[in-house]
């Protein structure tokens, strides 16, 4: 199954994902990933009454904000949760674990 792990952590805390990258890379579970820029330089695009609107900053003022996302492929949800714990590395923040869906709505 494929999952997206979204790491939520304050920008000044850094990612601290070295061990996670090593373990998932060696096991062939890491499909890809990327760090996200500071939310203050992002924009939100909405359509209101048919008119596109662009506003600065992120839509959800989540704390801590999303810091990085990783796509993994592993046996099941339990393994994805184990990898999320590894990604946190005993530090603060949180990880959102979401299955990836196929075009017909089935989990990959």
N, C-alpha and C positions, 0 to 999 in steps of 0.2 A: 504494500500500500504506500501511496505517496502522501506526504504531509507537508504543510508549510508551518515552520516554527517562526513566530514573530517574537523577537526579544524586546522587552520593554525595560529600558534602563536610562537613567539620566545621562546626558552627553558627557559630563565631566567624569563619570565613572569608567568610561571606556567599555569596549566590548568584552574583553577577557575571554575570548572564544578559542584560544589556542588548543587547549586539550580537546574540546569538542571537535574542532576541525581535524585534528590528528586521528582521533578514534573513528569518526564517521568516514573520513577519507580512506583510512586503512581497511575498514570493513566494506567499502564500496557503497555506503549508505548515503553519502552526500551527493546530491544531484547538482546543486548550485546554491549561491547565496550572495548577499550584498549588504553592505552597511548603508544606512540611510543618513542623509545630511541632517543638520540641525533643523527641527521643525519650523523655526522662525523664518527660514528662507523658502519654505514651501508655499504653495497656493492651493486653494480649493476652487474647483469649477462646479457651478450649479446652473441649472436651467430653471428659471422662474418665469412663469407665464410666457414660455417660448423664447425668453431672452437669456443668453448666456451671461452669467455673473462670475467674476473672479474676485476672490478675497485673499488676503495674505494670511499666512499661518495655516495650521492644520484644522480640520473640521472638528475633530474631537479633541478637546483639551485634556487628553489623558495624561496622567502622571503616574509613573514615569512614561515618557513618550516612546513610540516605536523607535528602536535604535538599529535593528538589522532584521533581515529575513533569510531563512534557509529552507531549501526544498530538500527533503530527505525521502528515501525509499527504504522501508523496513518491513518486517514481518507483520506487525500489528500495532494497534493503539498503545498497548502496554510498552512496547519498545520505543515508540515515539515519545512517550512520557519519560522513560528512562533517559533518553537523549536530551529532552528538555531540562531535566534536572542537571545533567552533565553540563549543558550550556550555561546554566546559572552559576555553576562553579562555587556554590556555597555563598554567593554574594547576593545583594539585593536585586530588586526588579521582579519581573515575571516573564513567563513565556506562554503565548497563545498557541495552542496546538490545534491545527485545523486540517481535516482530510482534504485532498485535492479531488475534485469531481471531474468526470469525463463529460463530453457534450450531452450525453443522454442522461446525465444526472446520477450515474453510478460512481461509487468511490473507485479510484484507481488502485 
